[in-house]
Amino acid sequence: MSLLPWQNATVVDVVAHNAHTKSYFLAAEGVEVFAFKPGQFVTFDLPIADRPSQRMRSYSIASAPGNNNVFELVVTHKPNGAGSGYFFDHCSIGHQLKFRGPQGTFVLPDSFNLPIALICTGTGVAPFRSQVKYLLENNITIPEIHLVFGTRTLSDALYKEEFESLAAAHPHFHYHLTLSRPDHNWKGKHGYVHELYTDICKNGTVDMDFFLCGWRMMVNEARTRLQDLGYPKERVHLEVYD
Ligand SMILES: Cc1cc2nc3c(=O)[nH]c(=O)nc-3n(C[C@H](O)[C@H](O)[C@H](O)COP(=O)(O)OP(=O)(O)OC[C@H]3O[C@@H](n4cnc5c(N)ncnc54)[C@H](O)[C@@H]3O)c2cc1C
């Protein structure tokens, strides 16, 4: 398979979610519409090293496909991270970036017979935010959508208000947030994502499709637990961030 050509994008907006996570809105140059499937990612060639293989960093597209050339990424600043540090230090409005994409097969099926659970931690929510908005804004027929989002604190709960409004407007969309290090005022779920999806699938008795996204440890653990609950690997789809 041949690689997609490199393109340029310009940063058109930057919005901070908290001290270590920002959304970057990029306009792809030379196209009226930047077409992609919800769940896909783009890869940047960042000027952070001499060797091309050391300069590549991928980021999932967090926005739903629209009718223009702008797309959103949500980037967490990894301590001493070269790529995410480059975004935080250099990518203000007007900055240009070299990227290729869209890429990836972590996309939704064409039609849905079963409920789906989208399970993520941190910026692993990015492809799911794109998919949830796409499914709901286009009234795609689907039995149930469960978004299971785990993070440390309330300030890390990316897009919380938006997901809550979507859940209020769409009874078949369920937003499950759990915090692993909440402060004492938190009245919601406390702990990791694993208990939540185990409850949702009623210990493996509900036939569902699962989509997992985030850092390797969470994805591997969820995959193993779902296998142990009896789900075949065709039901479990993965995107690993490393
Ligand atoms: C499909 C996909 C989608 C992703 N989406 C997001 C997202 O939406 N938001 C987000 O915050 N992150 C996302 N990531 C993670 C992101 O690509 C970076 O890994 C993350 O930003 C940390 O990169 P860093 O350069 O800051 O950290 P670093 O520690 O500098 O690098 C992180 C990774 O880059 C590679 N790397 C680093 N140095 C070298 C080197 N010298 N040579 C070769 N490889 C090297 C390694 O794989 C390393 O694990 C995604 C990753 C993938 C694969």
Ligand as a Chemical Component Dictionary entry (heavy atoms), coordinates in Angstrom:
data_LIG
# 
_chem_comp.id                   LIG 
_chem_comp.type                 NON-POLYMER 
_chem_comp.pdbx_formal_charge   0 
_chem_comp.three_letter_code    LIG 
# 
loop_
_chem_comp_atom.comp_id 
_chem_comp_atom.atom_id 
_chem_comp_atom.alt_atom_id 
_chem_comp_atom.type_symbol 
_chem_comp_atom.charge 
_chem_comp_atom.model_Cartn_x 
_chem_comp_atom.model_Cartn_y 
_chem_comp_atom.model_Cartn_z 
_chem_comp_atom.pdbx_ordinal 
LIG C1  C1  C 0 -2.939 6.105  16.164 1  
LIG C2  C2  C 0 -2.476 7.018  17.295 2  
LIG C3  C3  C 0 -3.282 8.061  17.682 3  
LIG C4  C4  C 0 -2.885 8.893  18.725 4  
LIG N1  N1  N 0 -3.705 9.908  19.105 5  
LIG C5  C5  C 0 -3.339 10.717 20.110 6  
LIG C6  C6  C 0 -4.218 11.772 20.528 7  
LIG O1  O1  O 0 -5.320 11.978 19.984 8  
LIG N2  N2  N 0 -3.786 12.581 21.540 9  
LIG C7  C7  C 0 -2.573 12.382 22.169 10 
LIG O2  O2  O 0 -2.234 13.164 23.075 11 
LIG N3  N3  N 0 -1.742 11.374 21.786 12 
LIG C8  C8  C 0 -2.093 10.559 20.776 13 
LIG N4  N4  N 0 -1.241 9.559  20.384 14 
LIG C9  C9  C 0 0.087  9.441  21.020 15 
LIG C10 C10 C 0 1.093  10.374 20.285 16 
LIG O3  O3  O 0 1.358  9.872  18.988 17 
LIG C11 C11 C 0 2.426  10.478 21.007 18 
LIG O4  O4  O 0 2.913  9.183  21.309 19 
LIG C12 C12 C 0 2.281  11.285 22.293 20 
LIG O5  O5  O 0 1.922  12.638 21.988 21 
LIG C13 C13 C 0 3.623  11.321 23.048 22 
LIG O6  O6  O 0 4.609  11.707 22.131 23 
LIG P1  P1  P 0 5.841  12.609 22.551 24 
LIG O7  O7  O 0 6.683  12.798 21.329 25 
LIG O8  O8  O 0 5.381  13.826 23.276 26 
LIG O9  O9  O 0 6.569  11.692 23.600 27 
LIG P2  P2  P 0 7.934  10.889 23.376 28 
LIG O10 O10 O 0 8.180  10.129 24.626 29 
LIG O11 O11 O 0 9.022  11.822 22.926 30 
LIG O12 O12 O 0 7.580  9.900  22.202 31 
LIG C14 C14 C 0 6.461  9.024  22.272 32 
LIG C15 C15 C 0 6.566  7.915  21.244 33 
LIG O13 O13 O 0 7.182  8.364  20.048 34 
LIG C16 C16 C 0 8.056  7.386  19.586 35 
LIG N5  N5  N 0 9.420  7.883  19.662 36 
LIG C17 C17 C 0 9.913  8.762  20.547 37 
LIG N6  N6  N 0 11.204 8.988  20.314 38 
LIG C18 C18 C 0 11.525 8.222  19.243 39 
LIG C19 C19 C 0 12.718 7.997  18.534 40 
LIG N7  N7  N 0 13.856 8.597  18.872 41 
LIG N8  N8  N 0 12.687 7.155  17.452 42 
LIG C20 C20 C 0 11.554 6.531  17.098 43 
LIG N9  N9  N 0 10.385 6.701  17.754 44 
LIG C21 C21 C 0 10.385 7.522  18.802 45 
LIG C22 C22 C 0 7.906  6.204  20.441 46 
LIG O14 O14 O 0 6.927  5.358  19.878 47 
LIG C23 C23 C 0 7.430  6.780  21.734 48 
LIG O15 O15 O 0 6.680  5.855  22.482 49 
LIG C24 C24 C 0 -1.625 8.690  19.364 50 
LIG C25 C25 C 0 -0.802 7.634  18.948 51 
LIG C26 C26 C 0 -1.224 6.810  17.944 52 
LIG C27 C27 C 0 -0.322 5.667  17.514 53 
# 
loop_
_chem_comp_bond.comp_id 
_chem_comp_bond.atom_id_1 
_chem_comp_bond.atom_id_2 
_chem_comp_bond.value_order 
_chem_comp_bond.pdbx_ordinal 
LIG C1  C2  SING 1  
LIG C2  C3  SING 2  
LIG C2  C26 DOUB 3  
LIG C3  C4  DOUB 4  
LIG C4  N1  SING 5  
LIG C4  C24 SING 6  
LIG N1  C5  DOUB 7  
LIG C5  C6  SING 8  
LIG C5  C8  SING 9  
LIG C6  O1  DOUB 10 
LIG C6  N2  SING 11 
LIG N2  C7  SING 12 
LIG C7  O2  DOUB 13 
LIG C7  N3  SING 14 
LIG N3  C8  DOUB 15 
LIG C8  N4  SING 16 
LIG N4  C9  SING 17 
LIG N4  C24 SING 18 
LIG C9  C10 SING 19 
LIG C10 O3  SING 20 
LIG C10 C11 SING 21 
LIG C11 O4  SING 22 
LIG C11 C12 SING 23 
LIG C12 O5  SING 24 
LIG C12 C13 SING 25 
LIG C13 O6  SING 26 
LIG O6  P1  SING 27 
LIG P1  O7  DOUB 28 
LIG P1  O8  SING 29 
LIG P1  O9  SING 30 
LIG O9  P2  SING 31 
LIG P2  O10 DOUB 32 
LIG P2  O11 SING 33 
LIG P2  O12 SING 34 
LIG O12 C14 SING 35 
LIG C14 C15 SING 36 
LIG C15 O13 SING 37 
LIG C15 C23 SING 38 
LIG O13 C16 SING 39 
LIG C16 N5  SING 40 
LIG C16 C22 SING 41 
LIG N5  C17 SING 42 
LIG N5  C21 SING 43 
LIG C17 N6  DOUB 44 
LIG N6  C18 SING 45 
LIG C18 C19 SING 46 
LIG C18 C21 DOUB 47 
LIG C19 N7  SING 48 
LIG C19 N8  DOUB 49 
LIG N8  C20 SING 50 
LIG C20 N9  DOUB 51 
LIG N9  C21 SING 52 
LIG C22 O14 SING 53 
LIG C22 C23 SING 54 
LIG C23 O15 SING 55 
LIG C24 C25 DOUB 56 
LIG C25 C26 SING 57 
LIG C26 C27 SING 58 
# 
